[in-house]
Amino acid sequence: MNPATTLLSGQQVSAETLQANVQRILENLNKNRFENSPPARLIAVTKTVTPDVINLLKPLNILDIGENRAQVAMPKIPEISPDFRLHWIGRLQTNKVKYIIDSVCMLHTLDRLALAQEVQRRAADCGRVIPALVQVNISGEEQKGGMPPQEVLPFLRQMRDFSNIHIEGLMSIMPAMATEQELTQLFRGMRRLFEQLRQEAVDGVEMRELSMGMSGDYAIAAREGATMVRIGTALYQPLMR
């Protein structure tokens, strides 16, 4: 099915709820800075909400949004402000690249050579250079997307030949049932890998973004060196009265 034919639907959230949740999250990010870095940037995951809710983020100065399914995301694009920057945060099938290539500001889930080849081809066709993050499976879970840490450097070296993709960092998704201690170690491992790869200084690769942390663990991620956190549920949950 063409993504453009899918009906618009999704969760409704009040402006009051959204404003309070954004303020709380931003305060938490400010309190959990990594060393002397600026606070991690909030990517608002919008896959479950309507265009009306997404547009409520603009006056709150939250302009980075994340989607993960082409058939859900693409019908929303004409209904939201052009000021929003769309981050692709879900596993991307090669046959869906053509639907999103004109709209994304960054691809967070580059995880295999076949996907890189399709992104390169489609980006070249429309005259774009696509910023991308390499997805890393730091926990080794079989069901998780991403490549093992030891495969990232060889992959980055291959990417030197892809002139329409600009690698700007790494992304990871953590296990849902991990303890705080386990999460801390995994986030710390991602930051260590990020720093090691930055020291490698691969031609055409710029290690500046580390996308990790979601609603349940974003404060830990920020504290351990995330530059971007991807938050959905915590943005839209009802206020406690």
C-alpha positions as CSV (number, residue, x, y, z in Angstrom):
1,M,0.0,0.0,0.0
2,N,1.2,3.5,-0.8
3,P,1.9,5.3,2.5
4,A,0.0,8.4,1.2
5,T,-3.3,6.4,1.2
6,T,-3.3,5.6,4.9
7,L,-5.9,7.4,7.1
8,L,-4.6,9.9,9.7
9,S,-5.2,8.7,13.2
10,G,-3.6,8.6,16.6
11,Q,-3.6,9.6,20.2
12,Q,-5.0,13.0,21.2
13,V,-3.2,15.1,23.9
14,S,-4.0,18.4,25.4
15,A,-1.8,21.5,25.1
16,E,-1.6,21.7,28.9
17,T,-0.4,18.1,29.3
18,L,2.1,18.5,26.5
19,Q,3.6,21.7,27.9
20,A,3.9,20.2,31.4
21,N,5.5,17.0,30.2
22,V,8.0,18.9,27.9
23,Q,9.0,21.2,30.8
24,R,9.6,18.2,33.1
25,I,11.6,16.3,30.5
26,L,13.7,19.3,29.6
27,E,14.4,20.0,33.3
28,N,15.5,16.3,33.7
29,L,17.8,16.6,30.8
30,N,19.3,19.8,32.2
31,K,19.9,18.1,35.5
32,N,21.5,15.0,33.9
33,R,24.1,16.6,31.6
34,F,27.2,14.6,30.5
35,E,30.3,16.2,32.0
36,N,30.4,19.8,30.6
37,S,28.2,19.1,27.6
38,P,25.0,20.9,26.7
39,P,21.8,19.0,27.7
40,A,20.8,16.2,25.4
41,R,18.4,17.2,22.7
42,L,14.8,16.0,22.8
43,I,13.5,14.1,19.8
44,A,9.7,13.9,20.2
45,V,8.6,10.5,19.0
46,T,5.3,11.3,17.3
47,K,4.3,7.9,15.8
48,T,1.2,7.6,18.1
49,V,-0.2,11.1,17.9
50,T,-2.1,13.1,15.3
51,P,-0.8,16.1,13.3
52,D,-2.8,18.4,15.6
53,V,-0.8,17.2,18.6
54,I,2.5,17.4,16.7
55,N,1.7,21.0,15.8
56,L,1.3,21.8,19.5
57,L,5.0,21.1,19.9
58,K,6.1,24.1,17.8
59,P,5.2,26.8,20.3
60,L,7.2,24.8,22.9
61,N,10.2,25.0,20.5
62,I,10.3,21.2,20.1
63,L,10.9,20.9,16.4
64,D,12.7,17.6,16.1
65,I,10.2,14.7,15.7
66,G,10.8,11.0,15.2
67,E,8.7,8.5,13.2
68,N,9.3,4.8,12.4
69,R,6.7,3.7,9.9
70,A,6.3,5.2,6.4
71,Q,2.6,4.4,6.2
72,V,2.0,6.3,9.4
73,A,4.4,9.1,9.0
74,M,4.0,10.2,5.4
75,P,0.3,11.2,5.6
76,K,1.1,13.5,8.5
77,I,3.7,15.6,6.6
78,P,1.3,17.8,4.7
79,E,-0.6,18.4,7.9
80,I,2.3,19.7,10.1
81,S,4.4,22.8,10.1
82,P,7.3,22.7,7.6
83,D,9.5,23.9,10.5
84,F,9.6,20.4,12.0
85,R,12.6,18.2,11.3
86,L,11.8,14.5,10.8
87,H,14.1,12.0,12.2
88,W,13.7,8.4,11.1
89,I,14.1,6.2,14.2
90,G,12.7,2.8,13.2
91,R,14.2,-0.1,11.2
92,L,13.9,0.9,7.6
93,Q,13.1,-1.6,4.8
94,T,14.9,-0.9,1.5
95,N,11.6,-0.7,-0.3
96,K,10.4,2.1,1.9
97,V,13.4,4.4,1.4
98,K,11.7,6.0,-1.7
99,Y,8.8,7.2,0.4
100,I,10.9,9.1,3.1
101,I,14.0,10.2,1.2
102,D,12.6,13.7,0.5
103,S,11.3,14.3,4.0
104,V,13.9,13.1,6.6
105,C,16.5,15.3,8.2
106,M,18.4,12.4,9.7
107,L,18.3,8.6,9.4
108,H,19.0,7.1,12.9
109,T,18.9,3.4,11.9
110,L,21.5,2.8,9.2
111,D,22.4,-0.8,10.0
112,R,23.4,-2.7,6.9
113,L,25.2,-2.3,3.6
114,A,22.0,-3.0,1.5
115,L,20.2,-0.2,3.2
116,A,23.1,2.2,2.6
117,Q,23.2,1.3,-1.0
118,E,19.5,2.1,-1.5
119,V,19.7,5.3,0.5
120,Q,22.7,6.4,-1.6
121,R,20.9,5.6,-4.8
122,R,17.7,7.4,-3.8
123,A,19.5,10.4,-2.3
124,A,21.6,10.8,-5.4
125,D,18.5,10.8,-7.6
126,C,17.0,13.7,-5.6
127,G,20.3,15.6,-5.1
128,R,20.4,15.2,-1.4
129,V,23.1,14.2,1.2
130,I,21.4,12.4,4.0
131,P,22.8,12.7,7.5
132,A,22.8,9.3,9.1
133,L,23.6,7.5,12.3
134,V,24.9,3.9,12.4
135,Q,22.6,1.7,14.6
136,V,24.6,-0.4,17.1
137,N,23.3,-3.5,18.9
138,I,25.3,-2.9,22.1
139,S,23.3,-5.4,24.1
140,G,23.6,-8.3,21.7
141,E,19.9,-9.1,21.8
142,E,18.9,-11.1,18.7
143,Q,15.6,-9.3,18.2
144,K,17.3,-5.8,18.2
145,G,18.3,-4.1,15.1
146,G,21.8,-2.7,14.6
147,M,25.2,-4.2,14.0
148,P,27.6,-5.6,16.6
149,P,30.1,-3.0,17.9
150,Q,33.1,-4.7,16.3
151,E,31.5,-4.3,12.8
152,V,31.0,-0.6,13.0
153,L,34.5,0.6,12.1
154,P,34.8,-1.6,9.0
155,F,31.3,-0.3,8.0
156,L,32.3,3.3,8.5
157,R,35.4,2.7,6.2
158,Q,33.1,1.4,3.5
159,M,30.9,4.5,3.8
160,R,33.6,6.7,2.4
161,D,32.4,5.7,-1.0
162,F,28.8,6.8,-0.4
163,S,28.9,10.5,-1.3
164,N,25.2,11.0,-0.6
165,I,25.3,9.8,2.9
166,H,27.0,11.7,5.7
167,I,27.6,9.6,8.9
168,E,27.3,11.8,11.9
169,G,27.3,9.4,14.8
170,L,25.7,6.3,16.4
171,M,22.3,5.2,17.7
172,S,21.3,2.3,20.0
173,I,18.1,0.9,21.6
174,M,18.5,-0.7,25.0
175,P,16.8,-3.8,26.4
176,A,13.3,-3.1,27.8
177,M,13.8,-5.2,31.0
178,A,17.4,-4.1,32.0
179,T,18.2,-2.8,35.5
180,E,19.5,0.7,36.1
181,Q,23.0,-0.7,36.6
182,E,22.8,-2.7,33.4
183,L,21.5,0.3,31.5
184,T,24.3,2.5,32.9
185,Q,26.9,0.0,31.7
186,L,25.4,-0.3,28.2
187,F,25.0,3.5,27.8
188,R,28.6,3.9,29.0
189,G,29.7,1.3,26.5
190,M,28.0,3.2,23.7
191,R,29.8,6.4,24.7
192,R,33.1,4.6,24.9
193,L,32.6,3.2,21.3
194,F,31.5,6.7,20.1
195,E,34.7,8.2,21.5
196,Q,36.9,5.5,20.1
197,L,35.4,5.9,16.6
198,R,35.8,9.6,16.8
199,Q,39.5,9.1,17.5
200,E,39.7,6.9,14.4
201,A,38.9,10.0,12.3
202,V,37.6,8.0,9.3
203,D,37.4,10.2,6.2
204,G,33.9,11.6,5.6
205,V,32.7,10.5,9.0
206,E,31.8,13.0,11.7
207,M,31.2,11.5,15.2
208,R,29.1,14.2,16.8
209,E,25.7,12.7,17.6
210,L,24.9,9.8,20.0
211,S,21.2,8.9,19.9
212,M,20.2,6.8,22.8
213,G,17.6,6.8,25.6
214,M,13.8,6.6,25.6
215,S,11.0,7.4,28.0
216,G,12.0,4.9,30.7
217,D,15.8,5.5,30.7
218,Y,16.5,8.9,29.1
219,A,17.9,10.5,32.2
220,I,20.5,7.7,32.5
221,A,21.3,8.0,28.8
222,A,21.8,11.7,29.1
223,R,24.0,11.4,32.1
224,E,26.2,8.8,30.3
225,G,26.7,10.9,27.1
226,A,23.7,10.9,24.8
227,T,23.4,14.0,22.6
228,M,19.9,13.1,21.6
229,V,17.1,11.2,23.4
230,R,14.0,9.8,21.7
231,I,10.9,10.2,23.9
232,G,7.3,9.4,23.2
233,T,5.3,7.9,26.1
234,A,6.6,10.3,28.7
235,L,5.6,13.3,26.5
236,Y,1.9,12.2,26.2
237,Q,1.1,10.6,29.5
238,P,-1.7,12.2,31.6
239,L,-0.7,14.6,34.3
240,M,-0.9,13.4,37.9
241,R,-3.5,15.4,39.8
